[in-house]
Amino acid sequence: MEEMTAIEKGWFNKLYRLLGAMPVTVEIEVHNSHIQMNRKGARNETFERNGDGDNAESIDHFTTVNMRVYPCSESV
Protein backbone atom coordinates (compact mmCIF):
# COMPACT_ATOMS: atom_id res chain seq x y z
CA MET A 1 0.00 0.00 0.00
CA GLU A 2 1.23 3.47 -0.89
CA GLU A 3 2.13 5.80 1.98
CA MET A 4 0.02 8.93 2.55
CA THR A 5 1.58 12.34 2.21
CA ALA A 6 1.57 14.59 5.28
CA ILE A 7 -1.20 16.72 3.71
CA GLU A 8 -3.33 13.64 2.97
CA LYS A 9 -2.82 12.24 6.48
CA GLY A 10 -3.68 15.58 8.09
CA TRP A 11 -6.86 15.90 6.02
CA PHE A 12 -7.93 12.32 6.75
CA ASN A 13 -7.34 12.82 10.48
CA LYS A 14 -9.52 15.97 10.37
CA LEU A 15 -12.28 14.01 8.64
CA TYR A 16 -12.05 11.28 11.30
CA ARG A 17 -12.26 13.84 14.12
CA LEU A 18 -15.14 15.67 12.46
CA LEU A 19 -17.16 12.47 12.13
CA GLY A 20 -16.33 11.56 15.72
CA ALA A 21 -17.62 14.96 16.87
CA MET A 22 -20.97 14.55 15.08
CA PRO A 23 -23.84 15.48 17.41
CA VAL A 24 -25.50 12.42 18.94
CA THR A 25 -28.86 13.63 17.60
CA VAL A 26 -28.02 13.12 13.91
CA GLU A 27 -26.82 10.51 11.42
CA ILE A 28 -25.52 10.83 7.88
CA GLU A 29 -26.23 8.80 4.77
CA VAL A 30 -23.89 8.75 1.79
CA HIS A 31 -25.82 8.35 -1.46
CA ASN A 32 -24.63 8.19 -5.07
CA SER A 33 -24.75 11.95 -5.59
CA HIS A 34 -25.37 13.52 -2.21
CA ILE A 35 -24.81 13.28 1.51
CA GLN A 36 -27.81 13.79 3.72
CA MET A 37 -28.20 14.44 7.43
CA ASN A 38 -31.12 12.84 9.26
CA ARG A 39 -32.32 12.79 12.80
CA LYS A 40 -30.73 9.83 14.59
CA GLY A 41 -32.68 6.64 13.88
CA ALA A 42 -34.48 7.92 10.76
CA ARG A 43 -32.73 5.46 8.46
CA ASN A 44 -33.57 2.44 10.64
CA GLU A 45 -37.18 3.57 11.08
CA THR A 46 -37.56 3.97 7.32
CA PHE A 47 -35.93 0.57 6.76
CA GLU A 48 -38.37 -1.09 9.16
CA ARG A 49 -41.36 0.49 7.36
CA ASN A 50 -40.21 0.09 3.73
CA GLY A 51 -37.49 -2.56 3.63
CA ASP A 52 -34.84 0.02 2.71
CA GLY A 53 -33.53 3.23 4.21
CA ASP A 54 -33.04 5.15 0.99
CA ASN A 55 -35.98 7.48 1.49
CA ALA A 56 -35.39 8.49 5.09
CA GLU A 57 -36.54 12.01 5.79
CA SER A 58 -33.53 14.32 5.85
CA ILE A 59 -33.03 17.55 7.74
CA ASP A 60 -30.39 18.75 5.26
CA HIS A 61 -28.25 17.54 2.37
CA PHE A 62 -25.64 18.62 -0.16
CA THR A 63 -24.56 17.32 -3.54
CA THR A 64 -21.30 15.44 -3.92
CA VAL A 65 -21.09 15.73 -7.70
CA ASN A 66 -17.48 16.60 -8.61
CA MET A 67 -16.34 16.03 -4.99
CA ARG A 68 -14.73 12.59 -5.54
CA VAL A 69 -17.02 10.92 -2.96
CA TYR A 70 -17.95 7.41 -4.08
CA PRO A 71 -20.23 5.16 -2.02
CA CYS A 72 -19.32 1.47 -2.27
CA SER A 73 -22.11 -0.87 -3.24
CA GLU A 74 -21.11 -3.45 -0.59
CA SER A 75 -21.61 -0.87 2.16
CA VAL A 76 -25.14 -0.03 1.04
Backbone as a chain_set.jsonl record, in Angstrom:
{"seq": "MEEMTAIEKGWFNKLYRLLGAMPVTVEIEVHNSHIQMNRKGARNETFERNGDGDNAESIDHFTTVNMRVYPCSESV", "coords": {"N": [[0.835, -1.174, 0.0], [0.478, 2.215, -0.782], [2.138, 4.932, 0.799], [0.699, 7.644, 2.689], [0.777, 11.14, 1.992], [1.914, 13.897, 4.033], [0.043, 15.977, 3.971], [-2.249, 14.624, 3.031], [-2.623, 12.768, 5.13], [-3.067, 14.514, 7.3], [-5.473, 15.754, 6.455], [-7.187, 13.51, 6.356], [-7.178, 12.724, 9.023], [-8.471, 14.967, 10.127], [-11.011, 14.635, 8.985], [-11.778, 12.236, 10.236], [-11.859, 13.077, 12.94], [-13.86, 15.022, 12.743], [-16.117, 13.491, 12.022], [-16.254, 11.933, 14.313], [-17.004, 13.858, 16.122], [-19.604, 14.369, 15.563], [-22.876, 15.473, 16.308], [-24.855, 13.724, 18.727], [-27.482, 13.541, 18.055], [-27.93, 13.249, 15.373], [-27.543, 11.554, 12.148], [-25.69, 10.453, 9.28], [-26.147, 9.83, 5.799], [-24.647, 8.43, 2.998], [-25.119, 8.859, -0.283], [-25.435, 8.126, -3.852], [-25.074, 10.583, -5.17], [-25.212, 12.546, -3.298], [-24.901, 13.705, 0.12], [-26.697, 13.183, 3.002], [-28.197, 14.522, 5.973], [-29.808, 13.206, 8.719], [-32.246, 12.978, 11.363], [-31.213, 11.156, 14.214], [-31.678, 7.701, 13.936], [-33.57, 7.78, 11.909], [-33.003, 6.489, 9.449], [-33.057, 3.729, 10.147], [-35.716, 3.507, 11.068], [-37.119, 4.077, 8.704], [-36.219, 1.946, 7.168], [-37.36, -0.219, 8.554], [-40.08, 0.256, 8.043], [-40.229, 0.28, 5.192], [-38.435, -1.546, 4.088], [-36.09, -0.659, 3.046], [-33.653, 1.941, 3.537], [-33.403, 4.133, 1.973], [-35.089, 6.313, 1.507], [-35.248, 7.914, 3.749], [-36.35, 10.566, 5.813], [-34.762, 13.621, 5.487], [-32.89, 16.181, 7.226], [-31.212, 17.949, 6.16], [-29.073, 18.342, 3.276], [-26.393, 17.896, 0.856], [-24.973, 18.158, -2.424], [-22.706, 15.831, -3.901], [-21.548, 15.769, -6.312], [-18.806, 15.997, -8.439], [-17.064, 15.976, -6.255], [-15.494, 13.837, -5.661], [-16.46, 11.749, -4.029], [-17.376, 8.557, -3.389], [-19.744, 6.215, -2.902], [-19.579, 2.831, -1.812], [-20.864, -0.114, -3.21], [-21.052, -2.461, -1.668], [-21.295, -1.513, 0.891], [-23.751, -0.502, 1.108]], "CA": [[0.0, 0.0, 0.0], [1.231, 3.465, -0.892], [2.126, 5.805, 1.978], [0.024, 8.93, 2.545], [1.58, 12.337, 2.212], [1.571, 14.589, 5.276], [-1.198, 16.716, 3.715], [-3.332, 13.636, 2.973], [-2.823, 12.237, 6.483], [-3.684, 15.578, 8.089], [-6.858, 15.899, 6.024], [-7.929, 12.325, 6.752], [-7.343, 12.817, 10.477], [-9.517, 15.966, 10.372], [-12.283, 14.006, 8.637], [-12.052, 11.279, 11.299], [-12.259, 13.837, 14.123], [-15.136, 15.67, 12.455], [-17.16, 12.472, 12.134], [-16.334, 11.561, 15.719], [-17.618, 14.957, 16.871], [-20.967, 14.553, 15.082], [-23.841, 15.484, 17.413], [-25.502, 12.422, 18.94], [-28.865, 13.634, 17.603], [-28.019, 13.117, 13.912], [-26.815, 10.512, 11.418], [-25.524, 10.834, 7.879], [-26.229, 8.802, 4.769], [-23.89, 8.747, 1.788], [-25.825, 8.35, -1.462], [-24.633, 8.186, -5.075], [-24.746, 11.946, -5.595], [-25.368, 13.52, -2.215], [-24.809, 13.281, 1.512], [-27.81, 13.79, 3.722], [-28.202, 14.436, 7.427], [-31.117, 12.84, 9.26], [-32.319, 12.792, 12.803], [-30.726, 9.833, 14.591], [-32.679, 6.643, 13.88], [-34.478, 7.92, 10.763], [-32.726, 5.46, 8.458], [-33.566, 2.442, 10.638], [-37.181, 3.568, 11.083], [-37.564, 3.97, 7.322], [-35.934, 0.575, 6.76], [-38.374, -1.09, 9.158], [-41.359, 0.494, 7.358], [-40.213, 0.095, 3.733], [-37.488, -2.557, 3.634], [-34.835, 0.017, 2.708], [-33.526, 3.228, 4.213], [-33.035, 5.151, 0.987], [-35.978, 7.476, 1.491], [-35.386, 8.493, 5.087], [-36.539, 12.013, 5.793], [-33.527, 14.322, 5.854], [-33.031, 17.549, 7.737], [-30.387, 18.753, 5.262], [-28.249, 17.538, 2.374], [-25.635, 18.621, -0.16], [-24.56, 17.324, -3.541], [-21.3, 15.437, -3.919], [-21.093, 15.734, -7.705], [-17.483, 16.603, -8.608], [-16.337, 16.026, -4.987], [-14.727, 12.587, -5.54], [-17.019, 10.924, -2.963], [-17.947, 7.408, -4.082], [-20.229, 5.165, -2.019], [-19.319, 1.472, -2.274], [-22.114, -0.868, -3.237], [-21.111, -3.45, -0.589], [-21.614, -0.87, 2.162], [-25.137, -0.034, 1.043]], "C": [[0.883, 1.241, 0.0], [1.069, 4.308, 0.37], [1.362, 7.098, 1.672], [1.04, 10.052, 2.692], [1.14, 12.971, 3.528], [0.252, 15.356, 5.121], [-2.385, 15.765, 3.699], [-3.647, 13.086, 4.369], [-3.502, 13.267, 7.375], [-5.156, 15.756, 7.747], [-7.698, 14.724, 6.496], [-8.164, 12.303, 8.26], [-8.419, 13.839, 10.853], [-10.898, 15.377, 10.087], [-12.709, 13.035, 9.736], [-12.547, 12.0, 12.561], [-13.622, 14.505, 13.935], [-16.285, 14.674, 12.578], [-17.339, 12.022, 13.579], [-17.023, 12.61, 16.574], [-19.059, 15.231, 16.428], [-21.931, 14.549, 16.266], [-24.568, 14.136, 17.518], [-26.938, 12.397, 18.429], [-29.039, 13.426, 16.101], [-27.257, 11.894, 13.41], [-26.645, 11.013, 9.994], [-25.68, 9.606, 6.999], [-25.464, 9.299, 3.552], [-24.589, 8.06, 0.621], [-24.918, 8.484, -2.689], [-24.242, 9.604, -5.459], [-24.949, 12.988, -4.512], [-25.14, 12.86, -0.861], [-25.949, 13.973, 2.235], [-27.656, 13.573, 5.214], [-29.637, 14.212, 7.878], [-31.079, 12.983, 10.774], [-31.874, 11.362, 13.096], [-31.889, 8.836, 14.592], [-33.592, 6.691, 12.676], [-34.261, 6.828, 9.72], [-33.291, 4.118, 8.897], [-35.089, 2.411, 10.664], [-37.743, 3.418, 9.674], [-37.337, 2.551, 6.804], [-36.987, -0.386, 7.304], [-39.73, -0.943, 8.478], [-41.348, 0.023, 5.911], [-39.289, -1.002, 3.229], [-36.196, -1.975, 3.093], [-34.826, 1.374, 3.387], [-33.263, 4.376, 3.275], [-33.884, 6.415, 1.037], [-36.221, 8.044, 2.886], [-35.519, 10.001, 4.964], [-35.264, 12.701, 6.283], [-33.844, 15.685, 6.44], [-32.135, 18.507, 6.958], [-29.602, 17.821, 4.362], [-27.425, 18.47, 1.48], [-25.182, 17.638, -1.226], [-23.071, 17.009, -3.44], [-20.772, 15.288, -5.342], [-19.803, 16.54, -7.805], [-16.692, 16.728, -7.308], [-15.475, 14.779, -4.762], [-15.145, 11.777, -4.308], [-17.777, 9.796, -3.644], [-18.432, 6.367, -3.077], [-19.935, 3.796, -2.638], [-20.594, 0.664, -2.188], [-22.191, -1.894, -2.107], [-21.403, -2.835, 0.765], [-23.044, -0.377, 2.208], [-26.071, -1.149, 1.464]], "O": [[1.899, 1.302, 0.692], [-0.021, 4.383, 0.936], [1.377, 7.585, 0.542], [2.027, 9.931, 3.418], [0.096, 12.609, 4.072], [-0.562, 15.38, 6.044], [-3.422, 16.063, 4.292], [-4.815, 12.958, 4.737], [-4.416, 12.928, 8.127], [-5.993, 15.892, 8.64], [-8.809, 14.92, 6.988], [-9.235, 11.904, 8.716], [-9.191, 13.613, 11.785], [-11.84, 15.591, 10.851], [-13.877, 13.014, 10.124], [-13.531, 11.585, 13.174], [-14.435, 14.545, 14.858], [-17.315, 14.986, 13.175], [-18.46, 11.758, 14.014], [-17.565, 12.293, 17.632], [-19.668, 16.208, 16.864], [-21.811, 13.697, 17.145], [-24.855, 13.497, 16.505], [-27.551, 11.331, 18.377], [-30.164, 13.426, 15.603], [-26.456, 11.29, 14.123], [-27.376, 11.899, 9.553], [-25.379, 8.485, 7.41], [-25.617, 10.446, 3.131], [-24.642, 6.832, 0.549], [-23.768, 8.908, -2.572], [-23.168, 9.807, -6.025], [-24.865, 14.186, -4.779], [-25.182, 11.638, -0.721], [-26.148, 15.181, 2.104], [-27.072, 12.587, 5.663], [-30.555, 14.927, 7.476], [-30.013, 13.095, 11.379], [-32.134, 10.457, 12.303], [-32.944, 9.095, 15.172], [-34.327, 5.735, 12.431], [-35.224, 6.298, 9.167], [-33.938, 3.434, 8.104], [-35.691, 1.395, 10.318], [-38.731, 2.712, 9.47], [-38.176, 2.015, 6.08], [-37.452, -1.27, 6.584], [-40.459, -1.926, 8.349], [-42.322, -0.563, 5.438], [-39.349, -1.358, 2.052], [-35.294, -2.723, 2.718], [-35.875, 1.892, 3.768], [-32.936, 5.479, 3.716], [-33.42, 7.483, 0.639], [-37.288, 8.593, 3.161], [-34.882, 10.629, 4.119], [-34.757, 12.394, 7.361], [-34.903, 16.264, 6.195], [-32.272, 19.725, 7.073], [-29.479, 16.632, 4.656], [-27.714, 19.661, 1.363], [-25.027, 16.444, -0.968], [-22.281, 17.821, -2.957], [-19.686, 14.749, -5.556], [-19.732, 17.659, -7.297], [-15.74, 17.506, -7.249], [-14.786, 14.695, -3.745], [-14.303, 11.192, -3.626], [-18.718, 10.047, -4.396], [-17.609, 5.696, -2.454], [-20.033, 3.63, -3.854], [-21.324, 0.75, -1.201], [-23.286, -2.179, -1.624], [-21.729, -3.558, 1.706], [-23.5, 0.114, 3.241], [-27.288, -0.962, 1.479]]}, "num_chains": 1, "name": "protein.A"}
